[in-house]
Amino acid sequence: MTYGDELLGTAAGQKLPSEPSDAPPKSEHAVTPFQRPGPEVLSRAIAVVFIGRNRNGVWVARDAEGKFGGLFWRKGAALRFAKANAGPAGCATVFPQARFELDLDNSGNPFLGRIGIVNRLLVRPARRLTAMIRKLAQARRPI
């Protein structure tokens, strides 16, 4: 498990589902996906920025406090955006393995905010059609 997975999946001291537990399951509140490390790990003066990919494969940068966030074609652009918006103290970056969506106004590439719609309406059906045509072509080939 990486530190980013811990931030996205569990609170401090909470066991992962894969770990055996003798205690009955507790009804606990879900941890916010953008939880910053505690003050014993990282100073509150340093911004924490989560950088990862969303379901469309686009890079997402979002700070833990919800002050800024954006969508980007490249990882480097997301890192530059984080550094530019974090302030003079700089920022700590967390790269969670799980995909996540931007839940703020997009301050990055304005085109990428609409790419999800284009992907759902055009790209995915085109991929399905291509796969179906390939299967039909393979079924018609004599062996």
CYANA upper distance limits for C-alpha pairs under 8 A (distance plus 0.5 A):
  1 MET  CA      5 ASP  CA      6.69
  1 MET  CA      6 GLU  CA      7.54
  2 THR  CA      6 GLU  CA      7.01
  2 THR  CA     96 PRO  CA      8.25
  3 TYR  CA      7 LEU  CA      6.91
  3 TYR  CA     94 VAL  CA      8.36
  3 TYR  CA     96 PRO  CA      8.19
  4 GLY  CA      8 LEU  CA      6.81
  4 GLY  CA     94 VAL  CA      6.24
  4 GLY  CA     95 PHE  CA      6.25
  4 GLY  CA     96 PRO  CA      4.66
  4 GLY  CA     97 GLN  CA      7.37
  5 ASP  CA      9 GLY  CA      6.27
  5 ASP  CA     10 THR  CA      8.37
  5 ASP  CA     96 PRO  CA      5.96
  5 ASP  CA     97 GLN  CA      6.80
  5 ASP  CA     98 ALA  CA      7.63
  6 GLU  CA     10 THR  CA      5.80
  6 GLU  CA     11 ALA  CA      7.67
  7 LEU  CA     11 ALA  CA      7.50
  7 LEU  CA     33 PRO  CA      7.28
  7 LEU  CA     34 PHE  CA      7.51
  7 LEU  CA     35 GLN  CA      6.43
  7 LEU  CA     36 ARG  CA      7.83
  7 LEU  CA     37 PRO  CA      8.08
  7 LEU  CA     96 PRO  CA      8.41
  8 LEU  CA     31 VAL  CA      7.93
  8 LEU  CA     32 THR  CA      7.81
  8 LEU  CA     33 PRO  CA      5.16
  8 LEU  CA     34 PHE  CA      7.19
  8 LEU  CA     35 GLN  CA      7.83
  8 LEU  CA     96 PRO  CA      7.63
  8 LEU  CA     98 ALA  CA      8.26
  9 GLY  CA     16 LEU  CA      8.32
  9 GLY  CA     31 VAL  CA      7.68
  9 GLY  CA     33 PRO  CA      7.80
 10 THR  CA     14 GLN  CA      6.37
 10 THR  CA     15 LYS  CA      7.70
 10 THR  CA     16 LEU  CA      7.31
 10 THR  CA     31 VAL  CA      7.10
 11 ALA  CA     31 VAL  CA      6.87
 15 LYS  CA     19 GLU  CA      6.83
 15 LYS  CA     21 SER  CA      8.47
 31 VAL  CA     35 GLN  CA      7.94
 34 PHE  CA     50 PHE  CA      7.84
 34 PHE  CA     63 ASP  CA      8.20
 34 PHE  CA     64 ALA  CA      5.56
 34 PHE  CA     65 GLU  CA      8.37
 35 GLN  CA     64 ALA  CA      6.61
 36 ARG  CA     48 VAL  CA      6.86
 36 ARG  CA     64 ALA  CA      6.29
 37 PRO  CA     41 VAL  CA      6.52
 37 PRO  CA     42 LEU  CA      6.67
 38 GLY  CA     42 LEU  CA      6.78
 39 PRO  CA     43 SER  CA      5.76
 39 PRO  CA     44 ARG  CA      6.69
 42 LEU  CA     46 ILE  CA      7.73
 45 ALA  CA     89 ALA  CA      7.46
 46 ILE  CA     89 ALA  CA      6.34
 46 ILE  CA     90 GLY  CA      6.80
 46 ILE  CA     91 CYS  CA      5.93
 46 ILE  CA     92 ALA  CA      7.32
 47 ALA  CA     63 ASP  CA      7.55
 47 ALA  CA     64 ALA  CA      7.99
 47 ALA  CA     86 ALA  CA      6.40
 47 ALA  CA     89 ALA  CA      8.21
 47 ALA  CA     90 GLY  CA      7.30
 47 ALA  CA     91 CYS  CA      5.12
 47 ALA  CA     92 ALA  CA      6.70
 48 VAL  CA     63 ASP  CA      6.11
 48 VAL  CA     64 ALA  CA      6.04
 48 VAL  CA     65 GLU  CA      8.46
 48 VAL  CA     91 CYS  CA      6.05
 48 VAL  CA     92 ALA  CA      5.32
 48 VAL  CA     93 THR  CA      6.33
 48 VAL  CA     94 VAL  CA      7.72
 49 VAL  CA     61 ALA  CA      7.06
 49 VAL  CA     62 ARG  CA      5.97
 49 VAL  CA     63 ASP  CA      4.54
 49 VAL  CA     64 ALA  CA      6.43
 49 VAL  CA     82 ALA  CA      7.00
 49 VAL  CA     91 CYS  CA      7.20
 49 VAL  CA     92 ALA  CA      6.69
 49 VAL  CA     93 THR  CA      5.36
 49 VAL  CA     94 VAL  CA      6.68
 50 PHE  CA     60 VAL  CA      8.30
 50 PHE  CA     61 ALA  CA      6.16
 50 PHE  CA     62 ARG  CA      5.79
 50 PHE  CA     63 ASP  CA      6.44
 50 PHE  CA     64 ALA  CA      7.49
 50 PHE  CA     93 THR  CA      6.27
 50 PHE  CA     94 VAL  CA      5.26
 50 PHE  CA     95 PHE  CA      6.44
 50 PHE  CA     96 PRO  CA      7.70
 51 ILE  CA     59 TRP  CA      7.51
 51 ILE  CA     60 VAL  CA      6.05
 51 ILE  CA     61 ALA  CA      5.03
 51 ILE  CA     62 ARG  CA      7.15
 51 ILE  CA     78 ALA  CA      7.53
 51 ILE  CA     79 LEU  CA      8.13
 51 ILE  CA     93 THR  CA      7.31
 51 ILE  CA     94 VAL  CA      6.69
 51 ILE  CA     95 PHE  CA      5.71
 51 ILE  CA     96 PRO  CA      7.75
 52 GLY  CA     59 TRP  CA      6.07
 52 GLY  CA     60 VAL  CA      5.87
 52 GLY  CA     61 ALA  CA      7.31
 52 GLY  CA     95 PHE  CA      6.25
 52 GLY  CA     96 PRO  CA      6.83
 52 GLY  CA     97 GLN  CA      7.85
 52 GLY  CA     98 ALA  CA      8.35
 52 GLY  CA     99 ARG  CA      6.95
 52 GLY  CA    100 PHE  CA      7.53
 53 ARG  CA     57 GLY  CA      5.80
 53 ARG  CA     58 VAL  CA      5.81
 53 ARG  CA     59 TRP  CA      4.98
 53 ARG  CA     60 VAL  CA      6.06
 53 ARG  CA     99 ARG  CA      5.81
 53 ARG  CA    100 PHE  CA      6.91
 53 ARG  CA    101 GLU  CA      8.30
 54 ASN  CA     58 VAL  CA      6.11
 54 ASN  CA     59 TRP  CA      7.06
 54 ASN  CA     60 VAL  CA      7.06
 54 ASN  CA     99 ARG  CA      5.52
 54 ASN  CA    100 PHE  CA      5.45
 54 ASN  CA    101 GLU  CA      5.68
 54 ASN  CA    102 LEU  CA      8.29
 55 ARG  CA     99 ARG  CA      6.87
 55 ARG  CA    100 PHE  CA      7.71
 55 ARG  CA    101 GLU  CA      7.86
 56 ASN  CA    115 ILE  CA      8.37
 56 ASN  CA    116 GLY  CA      6.92
 56 ASN  CA    119 ASN  CA      7.97
 58 VAL  CA     71 LEU  CA      7.13
 58 VAL  CA     72 PHE  CA      6.66
 58 VAL  CA     73 TRP  CA      6.37
 58 VAL  CA     74 ARG  CA      8.26
 58 VAL  CA    112 LEU  CA      8.20
 59 TRP  CA     71 LEU  CA      6.22
 59 TRP  CA     72 PHE  CA      5.50
 59 TRP  CA     73 TRP  CA      6.57
 59 TRP  CA     74 ARG  CA      6.79
 59 TRP  CA     75 LYS  CA      6.52
 59 TRP  CA     78 ALA  CA      7.20
 60 VAL  CA     69 GLY  CA      7.84
 60 VAL  CA     70 GLY  CA      6.38
 60 VAL  CA     71 LEU  CA      5.26
 60 VAL  CA     72 PHE  CA      6.84
 60 VAL  CA     78 ALA  CA      7.27
 60 VAL  CA    100 PHE  CA      8.25
 60 VAL  CA    101 GLU  CA      7.70
 60 VAL  CA    102 LEU  CA      6.97
 61 ALA  CA     69 GLY  CA      5.78
 61 ALA  CA     70 GLY  CA      5.92
 61 ALA  CA     71 LEU  CA      7.07
 61 ALA  CA     78 ALA  CA      6.12
 61 ALA  CA     79 LEU  CA      8.10
 61 ALA  CA     81 PHE  CA      8.16
 61 ALA  CA     82 ALA  CA      7.22
 61 ALA  CA    102 LEU  CA      8.24
 62 ARG  CA     66 GLY  CA      7.41
 62 ARG  CA     68 PHE  CA      6.48
 62 ARG  CA     69 GLY  CA      4.58
 62 ARG  CA     70 GLY  CA      7.10
 62 ARG  CA     82 ALA  CA      8.31
 62 ARG  CA    102 LEU  CA      7.47
 63 ASP  CA     67 LYS  CA      6.95
 63 ASP  CA     68 PHE  CA      6.47
 63 ASP  CA     69 GLY  CA      6.91
 63 ASP  CA     82 ALA  CA      8.33
 66 GLY  CA    104 LEU  CA      7.63
 68 PHE  CA     85 ASN  CA      7.94
 68 PHE  CA    104 LEU  CA      7.66
 68 PHE  CA    105 ASP  CA      8.28
 68 PHE  CA    107 SER  CA      7.62
 69 GLY  CA    102 LEU  CA      7.42
 69 GLY  CA    104 LEU  CA      6.72
 69 GLY  CA    105 ASP  CA      7.43
 69 GLY  CA    106 ASN  CA      6.51
 69 GLY  CA    107 SER  CA      6.45
 69 GLY  CA    108 GLY  CA      7.69
 70 GLY  CA     78 ALA  CA      8.08
 70 GLY  CA     81 PHE  CA      8.49
 70 GLY  CA    102 LEU  CA      7.57
 70 GLY  CA    104 LEU  CA      8.39
 70 GLY  CA    105 ASP  CA      7.86
 70 GLY  CA    106 ASN  CA      4.99
 70 GLY  CA    107 SER  CA      5.18
 70 GLY  CA    108 GLY  CA      4.59
 70 GLY  CA    109 ASN  CA      7.51
 71 LEU  CA     78 ALA  CA      7.90
 71 LEU  CA    102 LEU  CA      8.05
 71 LEU  CA    106 ASN  CA      6.81
 71 LEU  CA    107 SER  CA      7.87
 71 LEU  CA    108 GLY  CA      5.50
 71 LEU  CA    109 ASN  CA      6.23
 71 LEU  CA    110 PRO  CA      8.34
 71 LEU  CA    112 LEU  CA      6.68
 71 LEU  CA    113 GLY  CA      7.59
 72 PHE  CA     77 ALA  CA      6.80
 72 PHE  CA     78 ALA  CA      6.42
 72 PHE  CA    108 GLY  CA      6.63
 72 PHE  CA    109 ASN  CA      6.20
 72 PHE  CA    112 LEU  CA      7.52
 73 TRP  CA     77 ALA  CA      7.87
 73 TRP  CA    109 ASN  CA      8.38
 73 TRP  CA    112 LEU  CA      8.40
 74 ARG  CA     78 ALA  CA      7.12
 75 LYS  CA     79 LEU  CA      6.81
 76 GLY  CA     80 ARG  CA      6.70
 77 ALA  CA     81 PHE  CA      6.60
 78 ALA  CA     82 ALA  CA      6.71
 79 LEU  CA     83 LYS  CA      6.73
 80 ARG  CA     84 ALA  CA      6.56
 81 PHE  CA     85 ASN  CA      6.62
 81 PHE  CA    108 GLY  CA      8.18
 82 ALA  CA     86 ALA  CA      6.39
 82 ALA  CA     91 CYS  CA      7.84
 83 LYS  CA     87 GLY  CA      7.85
 83 LYS  CA     90 GLY  CA      6.71
 83 LYS  CA     91 CYS  CA      6.95
 86 ALA  CA     90 GLY  CA      6.09
 86 ALA  CA     91 CYS  CA      6.24
 87 GLY  CA     91 CYS  CA      8.38
102 LEU  CA    106 ASN  CA      8.01
106 ASN  CA    110 PRO  CA      7.28
106 ASN  CA    113 GLY  CA      7.28
109 ASN  CA    113 GLY  CA      7.97
110 PRO  CA    114 ARG  CA      8.36
111 PHE  CA    115 ILE  CA      7.31
112 LEU  CA    116 GLY  CA      8.17
114 ARG  CA    118 VAL  CA      7.20
115 ILE  CA    119 ASN  CA      6.42
116 GLY  CA    120 ARG  CA      6.66
117 ILE  CA    121 LEU  CA      6.59
118 VAL  CA    122 LEU  CA      6.15
118 VAL  CA    123 VAL  CA      7.40
119 ASN  CA    123 VAL  CA      5.27
119 ASN  CA    124 ARG  CA      6.56
120 ARG  CA    124 ARG  CA      6.23
120 ARG  CA    125 PRO  CA      8.05
121 LEU  CA    125 PRO  CA      7.43
122 LEU  CA    126 ALA  CA      6.66
123 VAL  CA    127 ARG  CA      6.72
124 ARG  CA    128 ARG  CA      6.78
125 PRO  CA    129 LEU  CA      6.62
126 ALA  CA    130 THR  CA      6.65
127 ARG  CA    131 ALA  CA      6.69
128 ARG  CA    132 MET  CA      6.67
129 LEU  CA    133 ILE  CA      6.69
130 THR  CA    134 ARG  CA      6.75
131 ALA  CA    135 LYS  CA      6.80
132 MET  CA    136 LEU  CA      6.76
133 ILE  CA    137 ALA  CA      6.61
134 ARG  CA    138 GLN  CA      6.65
135 LYS  CA    139 ALA  CA      6.63
136 LEU  CA    140 ARG  CA      6.84
137 ALA  CA    141 ARG  CA      7.01
